[in-house]
Every structure is written in structure tokens, then in C-alpha cells.
Amino acid sequence: MKVLKFGGTSVGTVESLLNVKSIVEGIDAPAVVVVSALGGLTDKLIATANMAAEADPAYRDEMEAISSRHFHIISNVVPEDKRPEVIKEVSLLLNELKRIYDGLSLIKDLPAKTLDVIVSFGERMSSVIVAAMIDGAERRDSLNFIKTEKWFDKNIADQKLTTQLVIEEFQTPFNKAIVPGFIATDKDSGEITTLGRGGSDFTGALIAAAMEAEVLEIWTDVDGFMTADPRIIPEAKVVPHMTFIESMELCTFGAKVIYPPTIYPVFHKNIPIKILNTFNPTAPGTLVTDTRLESDFPMKGVSSLRNTTIFSLRATPGSDIAEVQTRTFNAVAKQGIKLFIVTIVPERNNEFSFMVSDNDAEIAMDLIKSEFAPELSKRSIETPLMRNSLTTIAVVGEDMKNKKRLAERIRHSLHRDGIKVEATSTGASDTTITFIVSPERTERALQIIHSLVF
């Protein structure tokens, strides 16, 4: 049994949806097909919600455009005999969505719970359309079996309960089961929640892991993982194979191929991931598995993550820097803030640095100051230094921990081109070396690094 996930670009137009139909109907075995909302719709749903909450009457025009787009898709991809039922079902959803927008325009507020309900409509409608479009398919509602729980004011998947419910849901025989991605329900309240942006990938992974699928196929608009962003590096090439860890590192540092949390459920079950192109279905794509192959590229890729902030913490000589690190990470993690890199400079063993998103920087600073208030007042720890609006460039490949000479070559090459490296992390990861540069030199730095390693 396979699990396939089709992203927004794959279900965004009549042409792409007909490709999806051909791909899924060509599978001669049971398959679960997870679909995102029509391409760009989630952003439009959010923007329209904000307009309604501001009592901007233009939200009605946006609502009309959302309706027209779905009806256009239905009239062009759904067989004529099924069309009336699909129009009826989608119309009910659109009417419910409109009532919510109308309510927002009256209360002039947009609660987070309401926004979760609003964005859920994208996947709920697309899955109805795709299920009717594909011969022999049926819709299975993920709101019944993808469950979340609260963790520090965030909704996270309850994987144990979800696994149990997925197994129960798919015990009954099926040919092609179409599932809306991204959406879930709270295990306690039953309220609609979401798995976050990119959550349709995660839905696919949760189902694949629960069902012990033979493969999780992620269908998108590129031929696979590439050695760099081809919009910046035209000579970038497809990577035929990489490990779970390598793919996770590339995606964490900006490669928008897989939503990073996707990898964990299938990694633990050793279920391969295949990245394939809906618009070029005969391309071999990229296979992601647990172990390296003899034919692997030694280097897998160069990716970049913009809008990052670097923090540097320094304690007095002789301080237990490991304890300072632990307290820092615990304080930040309790608010769900993700740390990207941690570095300790051997010659300055009372100092360490870490990276967060610019969006989380101010909160992280407040948390650190609160955690170390006594030490800061005694000056046993210095006020953290914070530099934001930087770009983190990651070079991912085999045995990067021991490629110190490569790191030096990259640094020297960037320096010769007048690019200042704000910080470097080497030796902290077996698969990744990172360089922090200013945003205006990002593209040039990527070009230089890619030419050096490929």
C-alpha cells in the first residue's frame, strides 16, 4: 500500500488536477491520497479573514472569487454524472465559510480558533473534488482520525492516538482513499485544528507510518531534491538519493521540498520517501531512505534560510557552560521556539551561540533575560548579544564533521569575494556545515559555495 501526497501546486489548476487523476488511476494497488488546498488558497483564506475582521467589505468579492474558482475546477475535472452532488457539497462548505466571514465583520475580531476553522475549508473542498474526479475513489475525512493535543499553546499531533484511529479507519477495504491534509481535531474538545503550514506532508507521514506503507510519495512541482535552488543556481541538478538525516537538514535550512516534521514518523518506521514531479511524472525523482548508497553524491546540496537571528551568550571563566546551555534551551523550548544551530568555540569555552528565526528573536531574548535574571544582575553572565536579519547557508553531505579543510576553503573564497562570514558552525553535525552571511550577499555566497562543492 502506498501513500501519496499532492501539494497545492499539484491541485491548483485544471491541468495539474488531470495529471493527478492520471497518476492515481495508474496505480494498480490500494493507495491513500492526501491532498492540499488548491494552490494559493490557504493564503487567500487568511487574507480574506483579516479583511472581514477589519470590516472591509471587499472580503465579499474575495469570497466570490474563491467560490468561482472552485466551481470552475468542478466543471472541468469532475465527471458530469457526479457534478451535481459535488456542487451541492462544496456549496454547503462555501456557505458555511461565508457565514463565518460575515460573523467576523460584525465582531471585528479574528480568534485563533476561528482562523483554524477557516483555513480548514481549503482541504475540505479540494478533497471532495479530487475524490469525485478519480475513478473508484472515496473520501475519508481526516478530521475523524488525525488528532492533536495542546503543547504550550500550540497544537501538536497526538501520534499514538492518531495511529490507533488511522488503523481503525482503514480496516475497511478501499481502492483509492482521498484524505484532506493539514487539518485535524483536538482530541479533548473536538475543535478543528491544523498541523501548521506544510502539514499535509505531515498528514501523509502519519498515515504512512500507521499503515506501515511501502512508500510515502510526495508529489510536487520539482523533479526532486536539487543541489541548490535552480532559480539562483541554474546548473543545479537533481539528487537521486539521500538519507533521511540529509533531507531533514536541507529542509530545516530552507529547501522547501518536504515539511521537516514529515520525516520523523516514516524515519522511525524506515519507510522510504520519494519526491516526484506532478508535471513530469516520468522523472525518476529523489529517493530518501535510512542508509547511504554506494552511488550517492558525496555532497547533497546547498540551501539557505533567511531572516535568522544569532544569539551569543558568554559566562564568566570557570562557569558551567553546559548548565547555561541547558537552561537556555529549556527556557526557549518551553515556548515552542526552534533553535537551528548551536556552536561552542573551543578557545572560548565559556561562550556559545545559537540561531532562531527573526520572528522569535524578541521573545527568545525576553525568555533568556528572565531565566538568567540573577546571573545578569551579578554579571556572572553577560547580556546576550543579538544580531538579526541574517542568512544561514547550509552545506549538506557525507561526513561533514571531518571536512574542516572544505569549511576553510569556503570561508576564504567568500572572503576573497568581499563576503563577510558572521559565524560558522563546523563539527556540530555529521552532515552539515553552516555559514552566516548578510542577506544582500546571500545569492552570491550560494553561487560561490555551490561551484566549490559540485
Secondary structure, 3 states (H helix, E strand, C coil): CEEEEECCCCCCCHHHHHHHHHHHHCCCCCEEEEECCCCCHHHHHHHHHHHHHCCCCCHHHHHHHHHHHHHHHHHHHCCCCCHHHHHHHHHHHHHHHHHHHHHHHHHCCCCHHHHHHHHHHHHHHHHHHHHHHCCCEEECCHHHCCEEEEECCEEEECHHHHHHHHHHHCCCCCCEEEEECCEEEECCCCCEEECCCCHHHHHHHHHHHHHCCCEEEEEECCCCCECCCCCCCCCCCECCEEEHHHHHHHHHCCCCCCCHHHHHHHHHHCCCEEEEECCCCCCCCEEEECCCCCCCCCEEEEEEEEEEEEEEEEECCCCCHHHHHHHHHHHHHCCCCCCCCEEEECCEEEEEEEEEEHHHHHHHHHHHHHHCHHHHHHCCECCCEEEEEEEEEEEEECCHHHCHHHHHHHHHHHHHCCCCCCEEECCCCCCEEEEEECHHHHHHHHHHHHHHHC
